[in-house]
Amino acid sequence: MSELTLDVARKILDAALAKAVEKKLKPLVITVLDPRGAVKVTAAQDGTSLLRAEIAHGKAYGALAMGMGSRALFQRAQEQAYFVGSVNALAQGRLVPVPGGVLIQNGSTLLGAVGVSGDTSDNDEICAIAGIEAAGLKANPG
């Protein structure tokens, strides 16, 4: 597979939502982006709060923009706050450097990223990884 199709993006979304239901998490928003940063699919469970879609998008977008999962971006923000702050300013505030943004890979080929928001960052990341792996792809959280 050399590109992220809509069918694969939907599989990722459905499996991530299934993991959230299995773990009885708070309502989530899940966004799947292609490698250009374009939205392939996004969905919000009933009861999500107002900015969750933007946060999910920012987690995935930040992972793509920096070429690392948002867990690694979170660590980098702690170590190099001025750098990550400057990059976020260049990105017009579109990066959300906390866990929950996971790169989607097929071998070494980057296919896109998943961003999840609504529960703890660790639980968000678990759902993103579950979705990617259920589609038979490699999850790279950081």
LOTOR-260812 format. One record per atom (N, C-alpha, C): residue in one letter; atom name; x, y, z; residue number from 0. Coordinates in nm, 3 decimals. Layout:
# LOTOR-260812
+---------+-------+---------+---------+---------+-----+
! residuo ! atomo !       x !       y !       z ! num !
+---------+-------+---------+---------+---------+-----+
!       A !    CA !       X !       Y !       Z ! NUM !
...
+---------+-------+---------+---------+---------+-----+
This chain:
# LOTOR-260812
+---------+-------+---------+---------+---------+-----+
! residuo ! atomo !       x !       y !       z ! num !
+---------+-------+---------+---------+---------+-----+
!       M !     N !   0.085 !  -0.118 !   0.000 !   0 !
!       M !    CA !   0.000 !   0.000 !   0.000 !   0 !
!       M !     C !   0.089 !   0.124 !   0.000 !   0 !
!       S !     N !   0.070 !   0.209 !  -0.098 !   1 !
!       S !    CA !   0.153 !   0.327 !  -0.108 !   1 !
!       S !     C !   0.079 !   0.456 !  -0.073 !   1 !
!       E !     N !  -0.052 !   0.445 !  -0.053 !   2 !
!       E !    CA !  -0.128 !   0.562 !  -0.011 !   2 !
!       E !     C !  -0.238 !   0.522 !   0.086 !   2 !
!       L !     N !  -0.283 !   0.619 !   0.160 !   3 !
!       L !    CA !  -0.390 !   0.598 !   0.257 !   3 !
!       L !     C !  -0.524 !   0.619 !   0.188 !   3 !
!       T !     N !  -0.596 !   0.511 !   0.163 !   4 !
!       T !    CA !  -0.726 !   0.521 !   0.098 !   4 !
!       T !     C !  -0.834 !   0.554 !   0.200 !   4 !
!       L !     N !  -0.948 !   0.597 !   0.151 !   5 !
!       L !    CA !  -1.061 !   0.626 !   0.239 !   5 !
!       L !     C !  -1.106 !   0.500 !   0.312 !   5 !
!       D !     N !  -1.106 !   0.386 !   0.243 !   6 !
!       D !    CA !  -1.146 !   0.261 !   0.308 !   6 !
!       D !     C !  -1.054 !   0.227 !   0.425 !   6 !
!       V !     N !  -0.924 !   0.244 !   0.406 !   7 !
!       V !    CA !  -0.828 !   0.215 !   0.515 !   7 !
!       V !     C !  -0.847 !   0.316 !   0.627 !   7 !
!       A !     N !  -0.867 !   0.442 !   0.594 !   8 !
!       A !    CA !  -0.889 !   0.545 !   0.697 !   8 !
!       A !     C !  -1.013 !   0.513 !   0.780 !   8 !
!       R !     N !  -1.117 !   0.463 !   0.713 !   9 !
!       R !    CA !  -1.238 !   0.425 !   0.787 !   9 !
!       R !     C !  -1.213 !   0.305 !   0.878 !   9 !
!       K !     N !  -1.131 !   0.210 !   0.833 !  10 !
!       K !    CA !  -1.097 !   0.097 !   0.919 !  10 !
!       K !     C !  -1.024 !   0.145 !   1.044 !  10 !
!       I !     N !  -0.930 !   0.237 !   1.025 !  11 !
!       I !    CA !  -0.857 !   0.293 !   1.139 !  11 !
!       I !     C !  -0.955 !   0.362 !   1.234 !  11 !
!       L !     N !  -1.042 !   0.444 !   1.179 !  12 !
!       L !    CA !  -1.141 !   0.516 !   1.260 !  12 !
!       L !     C !  -1.230 !   0.419 !   1.338 !  12 !
!       D !     N !  -1.285 !   0.320 !   1.268 !  13 !
!       D !    CA !  -1.377 !   0.225 !   1.333 !  13 !
!       D !     C !  -1.308 !   0.147 !   1.444 !  13 !
!       A !     N !  -1.185 !   0.102 !   1.419 !  14 !
!       A !    CA !  -1.112 !   0.025 !   1.521 !  14 !
!       A !     C !  -1.074 !   0.112 !   1.640 !  14 !
!       A !     N !  -1.038 !   0.237 !   1.614 !  15 !
!       A !    CA !  -1.005 !   0.328 !   1.725 !  15 !
!       A !     C !  -1.129 !   0.355 !   1.810 !  15 !
!       L !     N !  -1.244 !   0.374 !   1.745 !  16 !
!       L !    CA !  -1.369 !   0.393 !   1.820 !  16 !
!       L !     C !  -1.406 !   0.268 !   1.898 !  16 !
!       A !     N !  -1.386 !   0.151 !   1.839 !  17 !
!       A !    CA !  -1.416 !   0.025 !   1.908 !  17 !
!       A !     C !  -1.330 !   0.011 !   2.033 !  17 !
!       K !     N !  -1.204 !   0.051 !   2.025 !  18 !
!       K !    CA !  -1.115 !   0.045 !   2.142 !  18 !
!       K !     C !  -1.164 !   0.139 !   2.250 !  18 !
!       A !     N !  -1.212 !   0.256 !   2.211 !  19 !
!       A !    CA !  -1.264 !   0.352 !   2.309 !  19 !
!       A !     C !  -1.386 !   0.296 !   2.381 !  19 !
!       V !     N !  -1.474 !   0.231 !   2.306 !  20 !
!       V !    CA !  -1.594 !   0.171 !   2.365 !  20 !
!       V !     C !  -1.554 !   0.056 !   2.457 !  20 !
!       E !     N !  -1.461 !  -0.028 !   2.412 !  21 !
!       E !    CA !  -1.413 !  -0.141 !   2.493 !  21 !
!       E !     C !  -1.355 !  -0.093 !   2.626 !  21 !
!       K !     N !  -1.279 !   0.017 !   2.624 !  22 !
!       K !    CA !  -1.215 !   0.069 !   2.745 !  22 !
!       K !     C !  -1.307 !   0.163 !   2.823 !  22 !
!       K !     N !  -1.428 !   0.188 !   2.770 !  23 !
!       K !    CA !  -1.525 !   0.277 !   2.836 !  23 !
!       K !     C !  -1.466 !   0.416 !   2.862 !  23 !
!       L !     N !  -1.408 !   0.472 !   2.757 !  24 !
!       L !    CA !  -1.345 !   0.603 !   2.767 !  24 !
!       L !     C !  -1.448 !   0.715 !   2.751 !  24 !
!       K !     N !  -1.407 !   0.834 !   2.785 !  25 !
!       K !    CA !  -1.489 !   0.952 !   2.759 !  25 !
!       K !     C !  -1.506 !   0.967 !   2.608 !  25 !
!       P !     N !  -1.608 !   1.042 !   2.563 !  26 !
!       P !    CA !  -1.630 !   1.057 !   2.419 !  26 !
!       P !     C !  -1.509 !   1.117 !   2.348 !  26 !
!       L !     N !  -1.477 !   1.057 !   2.233 !  27 !
!       L !    CA !  -1.358 !   1.095 !   2.158 !  27 !
!       L !     C !  -1.393 !   1.157 !   2.023 !  27 !
!       V !     N !  -1.297 !   1.235 !   1.974 !  28 !
!       V !    CA !  -1.294 !   1.276 !   1.833 !  28 !
!       V !     C !  -1.169 !   1.212 !   1.774 !  28 !
!       I !     N !  -1.185 !   1.152 !   1.657 !  29 !
!       I !    CA !  -1.074 !   1.086 !   1.588 !  29 !
!       I !     C !  -1.063 !   1.146 !   1.449 !  29 !
!       T !     N !  -0.942 !   1.187 !   1.413 !  30 !
!       T !    CA !  -0.915 !   1.245 !   1.282 !  30 !
!       T !     C !  -0.802 !   1.168 !   1.216 !  30 !
!       V !     N !  -0.820 !   1.132 !   1.090 !  31 !
!       V !    CA !  -0.716 !   1.065 !   1.012 !  31 !
!       V !     C !  -0.677 !   1.159 !   0.899 !  31 !
!       L !     N !  -0.547 !   1.191 !   0.892 !  32 !
!       L !    CA !  -0.494 !   1.279 !   0.788 !  32 !
!       L !     C !  -0.406 !   1.200 !   0.692 !  32 !
!       D !     N !  -0.405 !   1.241 !   0.565 !  33 !
!       D !    CA !  -0.311 !   1.181 !   0.470 !  33 !
!       D !     C !  -0.175 !   1.250 !   0.487 !  33 !
!       P !     N !  -0.072 !   1.209 !   0.414 !  34 !
!       P !    CA !   0.061 !   1.266 !   0.438 !  34 !
!       P !     C !   0.073 !   1.415 !   0.405 !  34 !
!       R !     N !  -0.022 !   1.469 !   0.328 !  35 !
!       R !    CA !  -0.023 !   1.613 !   0.298 !  35 !
!       R !     C !  -0.087 !   1.693 !   0.409 !  35 !
!       G !     N !  -0.152 !   1.623 !   0.504 !  36 !
!       G !    CA !  -0.223 !   1.691 !   0.611 !  36 !
!       G !     C !  -0.370 !   1.712 !   0.580 !  36 !
!       A !     N !  -0.418 !   1.656 !   0.469 !  37 !
!       A !    CA !  -0.560 !   1.668 !   0.433 !  37 !
!       A !     C !  -0.641 !   1.565 !   0.511 !  37 !
!       V !     N !  -0.759 !   1.602 !   0.553 !  38 !
!       V !    CA !  -0.846 !   1.512 !   0.629 !  38 !
!       V !     C !  -0.900 !   1.403 !   0.537 !  38 !
!       K !     N !  -0.877 !   1.277 !   0.577 !  39 !
!       K !    CA !  -0.939 !   1.163 !   0.508 !  39 !
!       K !     C !  -1.073 !   1.131 !   0.572 !  39 !
!       V !     N !  -1.077 !   1.134 !   0.705 !  40 !
!       V !    CA !  -1.201 !   1.106 !   0.777 !  40 !
!       V !     C !  -1.186 !   1.160 !   0.920 !  40 !
!       T !     N !  -1.298 !   1.204 !   0.974 !  41 !
!       T !    CA !  -1.302 !   1.247 !   1.114 !  41 !
!       T !     C !  -1.440 !   1.214 !   1.168 !  41 !
!       A !     N !  -1.445 !   1.182 !   1.295 !  42 !
!       A !    CA !  -1.573 !   1.153 !   1.359 !  42 !
!       A !     C !  -1.566 !   1.192 !   1.506 !  42 !
!       A !     N !  -1.679 !   1.237 !   1.558 !  43 !
!       A !    CA !  -1.691 !   1.273 !   1.699 !  43 !
!       A !     C !  -1.800 !   1.187 !   1.761 !  43 !
!       Q !     N !  -1.766 !   1.120 !   1.871 !  44 !
!       Q !    CA !  -1.868 !   1.048 !   1.945 !  44 !
!       Q !     C !  -1.963 !   1.148 !   2.009 !  44 !
!       D !     N !  -2.083 !   1.104 !   2.037 !  45 !
!       D !    CA !  -2.181 !   1.189 !   2.103 !  45 !
!       D !     C !  -2.124 !   1.234 !   2.238 !  45 !
!       G !     N !  -2.140 !   1.363 !   2.267 !  46 !
!       G !    CA !  -2.101 !   1.415 !   2.398 !  46 !
!       G !     C !  -1.961 !   1.472 !   2.405 !  46 !
!       T !     N !  -1.890 !   1.484 !   2.292 !  47 !
!       T !    CA !  -1.757 !   1.544 !   2.300 !  47 !
!       T !     C !  -1.769 !   1.693 !   2.327 !  47 !
!       S !     N !  -1.666 !   1.747 !   2.388 !  48 !
!       S !    CA !  -1.667 !   1.891 !   2.417 !  48 !
!       S !     C !  -1.625 !   1.971 !   2.293 !  48 !
!       L !     N !  -1.643 !   2.098 !   2.299 !  49 !
!       L !    CA !  -1.639 !   2.188 !   2.184 !  49 !
!       L !     C !  -1.510 !   2.185 !   2.102 !  49 !
!       L !     N !  -1.395 !   2.187 !   2.163 !  50 !
!       L !    CA !  -1.269 !   2.198 !   2.088 !  50 !
!       L !     C !  -1.201 !   2.065 !   2.059 !  50 !
!       R !     N !  -1.265 !   1.954 !   2.089 !  51 !
!       R !    CA !  -1.200 !   1.824 !   2.070 !  51 !
!       R !     C !  -1.159 !   1.798 !   1.926 !  51 !
!       A !     N !  -1.240 !   1.840 !   1.829 !  52 !
!       A !    CA !  -1.205 !   1.817 !   1.688 !  52 !
!       A !     C !  -1.076 !   1.891 !   1.652 !  52 !
!       E !     N !  -1.064 !   2.014 !   1.698 !  53 !
!       E !    CA !  -0.944 !   2.092 !   1.670 !  53 !
!       E !     C !  -0.821 !   2.031 !   1.738 !  53 !
!       I !     N !  -0.840 !   1.979 !   1.859 !  54 !
!       I !    CA !  -0.729 !   1.918 !   1.931 !  54 !
!       I !     C !  -0.684 !   1.790 !   1.862 !  54 !
!       A !     N !  -0.779 !   1.705 !   1.823 !  55 !
!       A !    CA !  -0.745 !   1.581 !   1.752 !  55 !
!       A !     C !  -0.670 !   1.613 !   1.623 !  55 !
!       H !     N !  -0.720 !   1.711 !   1.549 !  56 !
!       H !    CA !  -0.653 !   1.751 !   1.425 !  56 !
!       H !     C !  -0.512 !   1.802 !   1.455 !  56 !
!       G !     N !  -0.497 !   1.883 !   1.559 !  57 !
!       G !    CA !  -0.366 !   1.938 !   1.595 !  57 !
!       G !     C !  -0.266 !   1.833 !   1.636 !  57 !
!       K !     N !  -0.313 !   1.728 !   1.701 !  58 !
!       K !    CA !  -0.222 !   1.619 !   1.738 !  58 !
!       K !     C !  -0.171 !   1.548 !   1.612 !  58 !
!       A !     N !  -0.261 !   1.516 !   1.520 !  59 !
!       A !    CA !  -0.220 !   1.450 !   1.395 !  59 !
!       A !     C !  -0.136 !   1.543 !   1.309 !  59 !
!       Y !     N !  -0.177 !   1.667 !   1.296 !  60 !
!       Y !    CA !  -0.105 !   1.765 !   1.214 !  60 !
!       Y !     C !   0.037 !   1.788 !   1.268 !  60 !
!       G !     N !   0.049 !   1.799 !   1.399 !  61 !
!       G !    CA !   0.181 !   1.818 !   1.459 !  61 !
!       G !     C !   0.273 !   1.701 !   1.434 !  61 !
!       A !     N !   0.217 !   1.579 !   1.441 !  62 !
!       A !    CA !   0.297 !   1.460 !   1.413 !  62 !
!       A !     C !   0.350 !   1.464 !   1.269 !  62 !
!       L !     N !   0.263 !   1.497 !   1.175 !  63 !
!       L !    CA !   0.305 !   1.507 !   1.035 !  63 !
!       L !     C !   0.406 !   1.619 !   1.014 !  63 !
!       A !     N !   0.376 !   1.735 !   1.070 !  64 !
!       A !    CA !   0.460 !   1.852 !   1.049 !  64 !
!       A !     C !   0.603 !   1.832 !   1.099 !  64 !
!       M !     N !   0.615 !   1.759 !   1.208 !  65 !
!       M !    CA !   0.747 !   1.740 !   1.269 !  65 !
!       M !     C !   0.808 !   1.603 !   1.238 !  65 !
!       G !     N !   0.730 !   1.514 !   1.175 !  66 !
!       G !    CA !   0.784 !   1.383 !   1.141 !  66 !
!       G !     C !   0.806 !   1.293 !   1.261 !  66 !
!       M !     N !   0.727 !   1.317 !   1.365 !  67 !
!       M !    CA !   0.737 !   1.235 !   1.486 !  67 !
!       M !     C !   0.602 !   1.232 !   1.554 !  67 !
!       G !     N !   0.573 !   1.122 !   1.621 !  68 !
!       G !    CA !   0.448 !   1.114 !   1.695 !  68 !
!       G !     C !   0.440 !   1.224 !   1.799 !  68 !
!       S !     N !   0.319 !   1.258 !   1.839 !  69 !
!       S !    CA !   0.304 !   1.369 !   1.932 !  69 !
!       S !     C !   0.356 !   1.339 !   2.072 !  69 !
!       R !     N !   0.377 !   1.211 !   2.106 !  70 !
!       R !    CA !   0.443 !   1.179 !   2.232 !  70 !
!       R !     C !   0.588 !   1.230 !   2.229 !  70 !
!       A !     N !   0.657 !   1.206 !   2.117 !  71 !
!       A !    CA !   0.794 !   1.256 !   2.101 !  71 !
!       A !     C !   0.795 !   1.409 !   2.095 !  71 !
!       L !     N !   0.694 !   1.466 !   2.033 !  72 !
!       L !    CA !   0.684 !   1.611 !   2.026 !  72 !
!       L !     C !   0.660 !   1.670 !   2.165 !  72 !
!       F !     N !   0.582 !   1.601 !   2.247 !  73 !
!       F !    CA !   0.559 !   1.642 !   2.386 !  73 !
!       F !     C !   0.692 !   1.643 !   2.462 !  73 !
!       Q !     N !   0.770 !   1.537 !   2.446 !  74 !
!       Q !    CA !   0.900 !   1.529 !   2.513 !  74 !
!       Q !     C !   0.992 !   1.642 !   2.465 !  74 !
!       R !     N !   0.990 !   1.665 !   2.336 !  75 !
!       R !    CA !   1.074 !   1.771 !   2.281 !  75 !
!       R !     C !   1.030 !   1.908 !   2.334 !  75 !
!       A !     N !   0.899 !   1.927 !   2.348 !  76 !
!       A !    CA !   0.848 !   2.054 !   2.401 !  76 !
!       A !     C !   0.896 !   2.077 !   2.544 !  76 !
!       Q !     N !   0.909 !   1.970 !   2.621 !  77 !
!       Q !    CA !   0.960 !   1.984 !   2.757 !  77 !
!       Q !     C !   1.109 !   2.018 !   2.757 !  77 !
!       E !     N !   1.183 !   1.963 !   2.663 !  78 !
!       E !    CA !   1.328 !   1.984 !   2.657 !  78 !
!       E !     C !   1.366 !   2.110 !   2.581 !  78 !
!       Q !     N !   1.285 !   2.147 !   2.482 !  79 !
!       Q !    CA !   1.316 !   2.262 !   2.396 !  79 !
!       Q !     C !   1.189 !   2.344 !   2.374 !  79 !
!       A !     N !   1.141 !   2.401 !   2.483 !  80 !
!       A !    CA !   1.013 !   2.473 !   2.478 !  80 !
!       A !     C !   1.014 !   2.588 !   2.377 !  80 !
!       Y !     N !   1.124 !   2.661 !   2.369 !  81 !
!       Y !    CA !   1.130 !   2.773 !   2.277 !  81 !
!       Y !     C !   1.123 !   2.727 !   2.132 !  81 !
!       F !     N !   1.190 !   2.616 !   2.102 !  82 !
!       F !    CA !   1.188 !   2.563 !   1.965 !  82 !
!       F !     C !   1.046 !   2.520 !   1.926 !  82 !
!       V !     N !   0.983 !   2.438 !   2.009 !  83 !
!       V !    CA !   0.848 !   2.390 !   1.976 !  83 !
!       V !     C !   0.750 !   2.506 !   1.973 !  83 !
!       G !     N !   0.765 !   2.601 !   2.062 !  84 !
!       G !    CA !   0.680 !   2.720 !   2.060 !  84 !
!       G !     C !   0.698 !   2.799 !   1.931 !  84 !
!       S !     N !   0.821 !   2.811 !   1.885 !  85 !
!       S !    CA !   0.848 !   2.882 !   1.760 !  85 !
!       S !     C !   0.790 !   2.808 !   1.640 !  85 !
!       V !     N !   0.807 !   2.676 !   1.638 !  86 !
!       V !    CA !   0.750 !   2.596 !   1.529 !  86 !
!       V !     C !   0.598 !   2.609 !   1.529 !  86 !
!       N !     N !   0.538 !   2.607 !   1.647 !  87 !
!       N !    CA !   0.392 !   2.621 !   1.656 !  87 !
!       N !     C !   0.348 !   2.759 !   1.607 !  87 !
!       A !     N !   0.428 !   2.861 !   1.635 !  88 !
!       A !    CA !   0.395 !   2.994 !   1.583 !  88 !
!       A !     C !   0.402 !   2.995 !   1.431 !  88 !
!       L !     N !   0.505 !   2.931 !   1.374 !  89 !
!       L !    CA !   0.515 !   2.921 !   1.228 !  89 !
!       L !     C !   0.396 !   2.844 !   1.169 !  89 !
!       A !     N !   0.347 !   2.745 !   1.243 !  90 !
!       A !    CA !   0.233 !   2.664 !   1.199 !  90 !
!       A !     C !   0.100 !   2.729 !   1.235 !  90 !
!       Q !     N !   0.104 !   2.853 !   1.278 !  91 !
!       Q !    CA !  -0.016 !   2.931 !   1.314 !  91 !
!       Q !     C !  -0.097 !   2.863 !   1.423 !  91 !
!       G !     N !  -0.026 !   2.802 !   1.520 !  92 !
!       G !    CA !  -0.091 !   2.742 !   1.637 !  92 !
!       G !     C !  -0.157 !   2.609 !   1.612 !  92 !
!       R !     N !  -0.126 !   2.544 !   1.500 !  93 !
!       R !    CA !  -0.196 !   2.420 !   1.465 !  93 !
!       R !     C !  -0.136 !   2.295 !   1.526 !  93 !
!       L !     N !  -0.025 !   2.304 !   1.600 !  94 !
!       L !    CA !   0.036 !   2.187 !   1.663 !  94 !
!       L !     C !  -0.018 !   2.171 !   1.805 !  94 !
!       V !     N !  -0.050 !   2.047 !   1.842 !  95 !
!       V !    CA !  -0.088 !   2.016 !   1.980 !  95 !
!       V !     C !   0.011 !   1.910 !   2.028 !  95 !
!       P !     N !   0.117 !   1.953 !   2.097 !  96 !
!       P !    CA !   0.227 !   1.863 !   2.132 !  96 !
!       P !     C !   0.202 !   1.781 !   2.260 !  96 !
!       V !     N !   0.101 !   1.696 !   2.257 !  97 !
!       V !    CA !   0.075 !   1.602 !   2.365 !  97 !
!       V !     C !   0.040 !   1.467 !   2.303 !  97 !
!       P !     N !   0.060 !   1.356 !   2.375 !  98 !
!       P !    CA !   0.030 !   1.224 !   2.316 !  98 !
!       P !     C !  -0.113 !   1.214 !   2.264 !  98 !
!       G !     N !  -0.126 !   1.135 !   2.157 !  99 !
!       G !    CA !  -0.255 !   1.116 !   2.093 !  99 !
!       G !     C !  -0.248 !   1.137 !   1.943 !  99 !
!       G !     N !  -0.132 !   1.182 !   1.893 ! 100 !
!       G !    CA !  -0.106 !   1.195 !   1.750 ! 100 !
!       G !     C !  -0.005 !   1.090 !   1.710 ! 100 !
!       V !     N !  -0.044 !   0.999 !   1.621 ! 101 !
!       V !    CA !   0.040 !   0.884 !   1.587 ! 101 !
!       V !     C !   0.057 !   0.877 !   1.435 ! 101 !
!       L !     N !   0.182 !   0.862 !   1.391 ! 102 !
!       L !    CA !   0.210 !   0.847 !   1.249 ! 102 !
!       L !     C !   0.165 !   0.710 !   1.201 ! 102 !
!       I !     N !   0.115 !   0.704 !   1.078 ! 103 !
!       I !    CA !   0.073 !   0.579 !   1.013 ! 103 !
!       I !     C !   0.179 !   0.544 !   0.910 ! 103 !
!       Q !     N !   0.236 !   0.424 !   0.923 ! 104 !
!       Q !    CA !   0.339 !   0.383 !   0.829 ! 104 !
!       Q !     C !   0.309 !   0.245 !   0.772 ! 104 !
!       N !     N !   0.355 !   0.225 !   0.649 ! 105 !
!       N !    CA !   0.356 !   0.094 !   0.587 ! 105 !
!       N !     C !   0.503 !   0.066 !   0.559 ! 105 !
!       G !     N !   0.566 !  -0.012 !   0.647 ! 106 !
!       G !    CA !   0.710 !  -0.025 !   0.642 ! 106 !
!       G !     C !   0.770 !   0.110 !   0.676 ! 106 !
!       S !     N !   0.853 !   0.162 !   0.585 ! 107 !
!       S !    CA !   0.913 !   0.293 !   0.608 ! 107 !
!       S !     C !   0.837 !   0.405 !   0.536 ! 107 !
!       T !     N !   0.729 !   0.371 !   0.467 ! 108 !
!       T !    CA !   0.651 !   0.470 !   0.394 ! 108 !
!       T !     C !   0.550 !   0.538 !   0.486 ! 108 !
!       L !     N !   0.554 !   0.669 !   0.491 ! 109 !
!       L !    CA !   0.460 !   0.747 !   0.571 ! 109 !
!       L !     C !   0.328 !   0.760 !   0.494 ! 109 !
!       L !     N !   0.219 !   0.714 !   0.556 ! 110 !
!       L !    CA !   0.087 !   0.720 !   0.492 ! 110 !
!       L !     C !  -0.001 !   0.832 !   0.548 ! 110 !
!       G !     N !   0.033 !   0.884 !   0.667 ! 111 !
!       G !    CA !  -0.049 !   0.987 !   0.729 ! 111 !
!       G !     C !  -0.035 !   0.984 !   0.879 ! 111 !
!       A !     N !  -0.138 !   1.032 !   0.947 ! 112 !
!       A !    CA !  -0.137 !   1.035 !   1.093 ! 112 !
!       A !     C !  -0.280 !   1.031 !   1.146 ! 112 !
!       V !     N !  -0.292 !   0.982 !   1.268 ! 113 !
!       V !    CA !  -0.419 !   0.979 !   1.340 ! 113 !
!       V !     C !  -0.406 !   1.069 !   1.462 ! 113 !
!       G !     N !  -0.507 !   1.149 !   1.487 ! 114 !
!       G !    CA !  -0.513 !   1.229 !   1.608 ! 114 !
!       G !     C !  -0.640 !   1.194 !   1.684 ! 114 !
!       V !     N !  -0.626 !   1.176 !   1.814 ! 115 !
!       V !    CA !  -0.741 !   1.140 !   1.899 ! 115 !
!       V !     C !  -0.742 !   1.234 !   2.019 ! 115 !
!       S !     N !  -0.860 !   1.280 !   2.056 ! 116 !
!       S !    CA !  -0.875 !   1.366 !   2.173 ! 116 !
!       S !     C !  -1.008 !   1.340 !   2.241 ! 116 !
!       G !     N !  -1.006 !   1.346 !   2.374 ! 117 !
!       G !    CA !  -1.130 !   1.334 !   2.451 ! 117 !
!       G !     C !  -1.111 !   1.272 !   2.587 ! 117 !
!       D !     N !  -1.015 !   1.181 !   2.599 ! 118 !
!       D !    CA !  -0.987 !   1.118 !   2.728 ! 118 !
!       D !     C !  -0.847 !   1.164 !   2.770 ! 118 !
!       T !     N !  -0.778 !   1.086 !   2.851 ! 119 !
!       T !    CA !  -0.640 !   1.122 !   2.882 ! 119 !
!       T !     C !  -0.556 !   1.108 !   2.756 ! 119 !
!       S !     N !  -0.447 !   1.178 !   2.749 ! 120 !
!       S !    CA !  -0.360 !   1.168 !   2.631 ! 120 !
!       S !     C !  -0.311 !   1.026 !   2.609 ! 120 !
!       D !     N !  -0.280 !   0.956 !   2.718 ! 121 !
!       D !    CA !  -0.235 !   0.817 !   2.704 ! 121 !
!       D !     C !  -0.345 !   0.729 !   2.645 ! 121 !
!       N !     N !  -0.468 !   0.745 !   2.691 ! 122 !
!       N !    CA !  -0.579 !   0.667 !   2.636 ! 122 !
!       N !     C !  -0.609 !   0.706 !   2.491 ! 122 !
!       D !     N !  -0.597 !   0.834 !   2.460 ! 123 !
!       D !    CA !  -0.614 !   0.878 !   2.322 ! 123 !
!       D !     C !  -0.514 !   0.806 !   2.232 ! 123 !
!       E !     N !  -0.390 !   0.801 !   2.276 ! 124 !
!       E !    CA !  -0.284 !   0.736 !   2.199 ! 124 !
!       E !     C !  -0.311 !   0.586 !   2.183 ! 124 !
!       I !     N !  -0.357 !   0.521 !   2.288 ! 125 !
!       I !    CA !  -0.390 !   0.378 !   2.281 ! 125 !
!       I !     C !  -0.493 !   0.352 !   2.170 ! 125 !
!       C !     N !  -0.594 !   0.437 !   2.162 ! 126 !
!       C !    CA !  -0.697 !   0.420 !   2.058 ! 126 !
!       C !     C !  -0.641 !   0.442 !   1.919 ! 126 !
!       A !     N !  -0.555 !   0.543 !   1.903 ! 127 !
!       A !    CA !  -0.494 !   0.568 !   1.773 ! 127 !
!       A !     C !  -0.411 !   0.448 !   1.728 ! 127 !
!       I !     N !  -0.331 !   0.396 !   1.819 ! 128 !
!       I !    CA !  -0.246 !   0.279 !   1.787 ! 128 !
!       I !     C !  -0.332 !   0.159 !   1.751 ! 128 !
!       A !     N !  -0.437 !   0.135 !   1.828 ! 129 !
!       A !    CA !  -0.526 !   0.022 !   1.802 ! 129 !
!       A !     C !  -0.588 !   0.032 !   1.663 ! 129 !
!       G !     N !  -0.629 !   0.152 !   1.625 ! 130 !
!       G !    CA !  -0.688 !   0.171 !   1.493 ! 130 !
!       G !     C !  -0.590 !   0.142 !   1.381 ! 130 !
!       I !     N !  -0.469 !   0.195 !   1.395 ! 131 !
!       I !    CA !  -0.368 !   0.177 !   1.291 ! 131 !
!       I !     C !  -0.331 !   0.029 !   1.279 ! 131 !
!       E !     N !  -0.308 !  -0.036 !   1.392 ! 132 !
!       E !    CA !  -0.269 !  -0.177 !   1.389 ! 132 !
!       E !     C !  -0.381 !  -0.266 !   1.336 ! 132 !
!       A !     N !  -0.506 !  -0.232 !   1.365 ! 133 !
!       A !    CA !  -0.618 !  -0.310 !   1.313 ! 133 !
!       A !     C !  -0.627 !  -0.304 !   1.161 ! 133 !
!       A !     N !  -0.573 !  -0.198 !   1.103 ! 134 !
!       A !    CA !  -0.571 !  -0.185 !   0.957 ! 134 !
!       A !     C !  -0.448 !  -0.254 !   0.895 ! 134 !
!       G !     N !  -0.368 !  -0.319 !   0.980 ! 135 !
!       G !    CA !  -0.250 !  -0.392 !   0.931 ! 135 !
!       G !     C !  -0.134 !  -0.302 !   0.901 ! 135 !
!       L !     N !  -0.130 !  -0.184 !   0.964 ! 136 !
!       L !    CA !  -0.023 !  -0.088 !   0.941 ! 136 !
!       L !     C !   0.059 !  -0.066 !   1.068 ! 136 !
!       K !     N !   0.169 !   0.003 !   1.053 ! 137 !
!       K !    CA !   0.260 !   0.030 !   1.165 ! 137 !
!       K !     C !   0.226 !   0.164 !   1.228 ! 137 !
!       A !     N !   0.207 !   0.163 !   1.359 ! 138 !
!       A !    CA !   0.182 !   0.285 !   1.435 ! 138 !
!       A !     C !   0.315 !   0.336 !   1.490 ! 138 !
!       N !     N !   0.340 !   0.466 !   1.473 ! 139 !
!       N !    CA !   0.462 !   0.527 !   1.525 ! 139 !
!       N !     C !   0.424 !   0.644 !   1.613 ! 139 !
!       P !     N !   0.409 !   0.616 !   1.745 ! 140 !
!       P !    CA !   0.366 !   0.722 !   1.837 ! 140 !
!       P !     C !   0.477 !   0.819 !   1.877 ! 140 !
!       G !     N !   0.600 !   0.784 !   1.849 ! 141 !
!       G !    CA !   0.705 !   0.877 !   1.889 ! 141 !
!       G !     C !   0.836 !   0.812 !   1.893 ! 141 !
+---------+-------+---------+---------+---------+-----+
